[in-house]
Amino acid sequence: MGDVVSAHLDESKRQYISEKTGKVAGEFCRYYEQQFGVALFNSVRYEIEGNGGPQTQLLHRKAPLEDKSIFSGNLFQYLEENKKWRNRFFFIPDCYEVLFYETRLAYDRGLHPKGAINCAGYKVLTSLEQYQELINSSLPNLKVKPGSQYLRCATQYPIILWHPYGRHLYFCVLTEKEQQKWHAVFQDCVRHANNGLPEDSRVETPAFTDAIRMYRQAKEQYGTWDMMCGSPVQILSNLVMEELHPELRNMISPRLKGKAQERQRHWILISDAVYRIVQTQCQAQYEAVVQRCEAGRPPLESSIRTDMDQIITSKEHIANKIRAFVMPKAEKCVKSHVQPYISSILDALMSPTSRGFSEVREVFFREIVEMNKNAINEGGQEKLGEHMEKISMLAFHPVKMQSCYEKMEELQLEGLQQRFDVSSPAVFVQRAQILMREQMDNAVYTFEQLLHQSLESSADKEDLCKASQRIQDRVIKKYDYDSSTVRKKFFREALLQIIIPYMLKKLEPSCKAELPKFQELIFEDFSKFILVENIFEEVVLQSVMKDIMLAVKEAAVQRRHNLFRDSMVLTNSDPNLHLLGDGPSIDWESQYGGGLEEPDSADLPITEKRRRMKQVVSMIQLEGMPPLPHESCLEVPTEEGIPEEQEPEVGSEPEVPTSPDSIHQIRDLINPVVTLETSVPAADSPPLTNGTVPQPGQKAESKEEQKADPSPACLEQPSSVTSHDDSGFQSPAREEAEDEQAQPITKDPAPVGETTAVLAEGEVTLDAKVVDPSSDRETREEVSGKTSPEDSAC
C-alpha cells in the first residue's frame, strides 16, 4: 500500500501538510508560552496559601499495579500488507500500552515486541455494521452498503479499533466469551490512555489545557472536544488534524480510484500516513517550546515569590474593573439562558453516575462476602492469601468492573447537546469511570490495611470472619462519604464544562472587543502572570458558580442519589488510619497463602521478571480447542474477490453469503476426524524397528511395560501432546516438514493414493477410498509389517 500513499501524497501535498502543521503548532506554542507564566503563578500561590479540600476517609494506594500486568493472550490480527490473519500474542502491562509478539515464546524469552498500540482516541467496536457506519461518516461522499465491506473476518467475533485519523486495527477471536473479555480490556486501555495528562503536574498540564482552549476559542470553537485525549503530542496532533483532515479529504478523495470499498481503504491508509507525519512535526515543536519555558522558569519563579503581594493586588484591581464591565451582562445571560437548564443538566448527570457508584459499592460488598465464605469453608488463613490477592486488584479488573462502567454509559444529553454545543457525552462518561476505578481501589486498599492489622492480633477462623465483617462495614461507610464528595465535585466540574463555553460564546460579541483596553492597566513586569482573557473567564465563572453550587446542594438533600450534605464533615474518625497508608504493599500470597516469600525482583533477568509478574485478569483458555502453531497466516478474500452488491428481486429472499473462512470450517481443518479400524496382527510377526537394529532385551522390556500399564494406547495419542505454541493456523510448509520428520523408514514406499499413519511401533496404510456413509461397508485397511499389542488394543 506504500505506492497508494506515495501516489496521493506527492511532494507538493507533503509541503502543504508541513506548512499547515507548522502554522497551527506555532500558534499553539504562542498560547502555551503565555499560559505557562499564569500557571506558574497559580502554582506558587497555591503552594504558599494552600487551599486543600476536605480530607478523604479512604487510603490511597501509591503504586497500585507495581509488578503486575493487566492481561495477556492470543488474538487473530489482520495484516494489511498481505491481507492475512495472523495469530499473535498480546501483552498489556501496567501502563496500558498494548504490546504484541509473534508468539508467546518470543515474549517468554524477553524479546522486543513486534509492535505497540497506544489506544488514545480509539473506539472499540464488536461488529462490522458499527464499523461501516463510522467509515461512511468519515467519507460522506463515499458510502458503502452494509454487508459489502472489504474486510472479511476469519471468525464471527470481531474486535475493531477505530480512530478518526490513525490506522484501524482488526482482531477476531474464536468465542463470544473471548470477545467480551477482550472488549472490556481494550475499553480499559482506551479509558486509561484518554486520561493521559498527569494531574499532579501543576504547571505544565494547566498551561497545556488552557492553551488548547484559547486556541480553539480563537477559532470560535467553544464546546467540549472529544479528541482532548492522550499525551500532549497526540492532543496537539489532533488539533492540527481537526483543520487539516477535511481539507485533505476534499483534495484527495475525488482522485481515489477503484471500487467503493477499495477507495475507503486507501483513504484510511493515507489518513494514517498524514497523521504520523503531523505527529513527528508536532513532537519536535512541542518539545522545543517546553524546553524554552523550562529554561526561563527559575527567574520567573523567583520574581513571583518576591512580588507575590504586588501581583495579587494588581490582579484584583484589574479583576474589579472587568467585573464591573462584564458582570451585568453575564448575570443577564445566566438568568435568561442558563438557569432554566441547570436542573435538567444535573439530573441527566446524576442518575447514571449515582447508579455507577452504587454498583461499585455492591461489587465491593459481594467480593468481600465471597471471600469470607471461602475463608471459612476452605481453611481460614490458608485460603485467605489466595482470595485477598485477587481482591487487591479488583479495581483494575475490567471484566468485574464492567457492570459499573455500563451504568455510566447510559448517560444521555440529547436534548442539551445542541443547545450547549456538547459534541458527545463521552468526555463525562470516561471521567466518571476513572473516578469509579479510583474509589474502588481506595476502598479495597483501606480494607487490606485494616484486615492485615487485625490479623496480626488474632488468627482464629471465627475471629477472622467477625473482623472482616466489622472492617467491611467501616470501609463502606468511608466509601459512602468519599464517593459523595467525589461525585459532587464531578457534577460541579461537568456543569462548568458545559455552561462556561456556552456563556463565553454568548458574551463574546459584546465583550471581546473591549477587553484589550484592560491590558493597558497591567504593569509590564507582571504581564507574564496576569492575562485579561483569563480574568474575563474567571469573572464569567463567578457569575454562574453560585447557581451551580446551589443546584448541587439541593440535589444532595434528595436521598435517592445517596449524597451527603455539605454540613456533614467527618474529621479524625480514624486518626491512625492514614499512618497505615505509608507502609509497603501487602503480599498476601506469600504471607498467608502458604507460598514462599520471593526475593526482590530488581536484579532479576527480564525472563524471570515476566515469569513472576502477576496478572490482573486471568488468561482465556478454550475448552476443547487444540493449541495452534506459531507461523500462521490465514488467507482471506480481498476486495477484488468481493462481488458487487446486487439489488434483490422483488419477492425473492436474499441469500446469506457464507464465508469460506468461517469458524466451523477452521475447526474442521484443525481437528480432522478420522475413523480407523485395525486388524489384529499375527502373533509371530516380527516387530518393525524403523530401520534400527533391536537390542537384546528390548522385546522383554516391552512386554513388561505392557503388563505394568494395561491401559490401551489410542490412535489420537500422538496428536494430543500439548505444545506451548498457541498461535495461528499451521502453514502447509510446516505440515509437510513435520510429516517428513515423522515418516518411518520402510523397505517399500507407500503406493500412490494411500495415506500412511504412524503408530507407536507399527505402520498402518489406508486406501484413499471414499466411504459411503449410507452403506454398511467399512474402510479397507492394509497392514504392512506387525503392529504392537498396544496398537491392536486400540
RAGI-V650782 format. One line per field, one symbol per residue. ss: DSSP state (H for helix, E for strand, C for the rest). burial: I if it has 16 or more other ideal C-beta (glycine too) atoms within 10 Angstrom, else O. Layout:
ss=???
burial=???
This chain:
ss=CHHHHHHHCCHHHHHHHHHHHHHHHHHHHHHHHHHHHHHHHHHHHHHHHCCCCCCCCCCCCCCCCCCEECEEEEEEEEECCCCEEEEEEEEECCCCCEEEECCHHHHHCCCCCCEEECCCCCEEECCHHHHHHHHHHHCCCCCCCCCCCCCCCCCCEEEEEECCCCCCEEEEECCHHHHHHHHHHHHHHHHHHHCCCCCCCCCHHHHHHHHHHHHHHHCCCCCCCCCCCCCHHHHHHHHHHHHHHHHHHHHHHHHCCCCHHHHHHHHHHHHHHHHHHHHHHHHHHHHHHHHHHHHCHHHHHHHHHHCHHHHHHHHHHHHHHHHHHHHHHHHHHHHHHHHHHHHHHHHHHHHHHHHHHHHHHHHHHHHHHHHHHHHHHCCCHHHHHHHHHHHCCHHHCCCCCHHHHHHHCCCCCHHHHCCCCCCCCHHHHHHHHHHHHHHHHHHHHHHHHHHHHHHCCCCCHHHHHHHHHHHHHHHHHHHHHHHHHHHHHHHHHHHHHHHHHHHHHHHHHHHHHHCHHHHCCCCHHHCCCCCHHHHHHHHHHHHHHHHHHHHHHHHHHCHHHCCCCCCCCCCCCCCCHHHHCCCCCCCHHHHHCCCCCCCCCCCCCHHHHHHHCEECCCCCCCCCCCCCCCCCCEECCCHHHCCCCCCCCCCCCCCCCCCCCCHHHHHHHHCCCCCCCCCCCCCCCCCCCCCCCCCCCHHHHHHHHHHHCCCCCCCCHHHHCCCCCCCCCCCHHHHHHHHHHHCCCCCCCCCCCEEEEECCCCEEEEECCCCCCCCCCCCCEEECCCCCHHHHCC
burial=OOOIOOOIIOOOOOOOIOOIIOOIIOIIIOIIIIIIIIIIIIIIIOOOOOOOOOOIIIIOIOOIIOOIIIIIIIIIIIOIOOIIIIIIIIIIIIOIIIIIIIIIOIIOOOOOIOOOIIIIIIIIIIOIOOIIOOIIOIIOOIOIOOOOIIIIIIIIIIIIIIIIIIOIIIIIIIIOOIIIIIIIIIIIIIIIIIIIIOOOOIIIOIIIIIIIIIIIIOOOOIIIIIIIIIIIIIIIIIIIIIOIIOOIIOOIIOOIOOOIIIIIIIIIIIIIIIIOIIIOIIIOIIOOIIOOIOOOOOOIOOIIOOIIOOIIOIIOOIIOOIIOIIOOIIOOIIOOOIOOIIOOIIOIIIIIIIIIIIIIIOIIIOIIOOIIOOIOOOOIIOIIIIIIIIIIIIIIIIIIIIOIIOIIIOIOIOOIIOOIOIOOIIIIIIIIIOIIIIIIIIIIIIIIIIIIOIIOOOOOOOOIOOIIOOIIOIIOOIIIIIIIIIIIOIIIOIIOIIIIIIIIIIIOOOIOOOIOOIOOOIOOOIOIIIIIIIIIIOIIIOIIIOIIOOIIOOIIOOOOIOIIOOOOOIOOOOOOIOOIOOOOOIIIIOIIIOOOOOOOOOOOOOOOOIOOOOOIIOOIOOOOOOOIIIIIOIOIOOIOOIOOOOOOOOOOOOOOOOOOIOIOOIOOOOOOOOOOOIOOIOOOOOIIOOOOOOOOOOOOOIOOOOOOOOOOIOIOOOOOOOOOIIIIIIOOOOOOOOOOOOOOOOOOOOOOOOOIOOIOIIIIIIOOOOOOOOOOOOOOOOIIIIIIOIIIOO
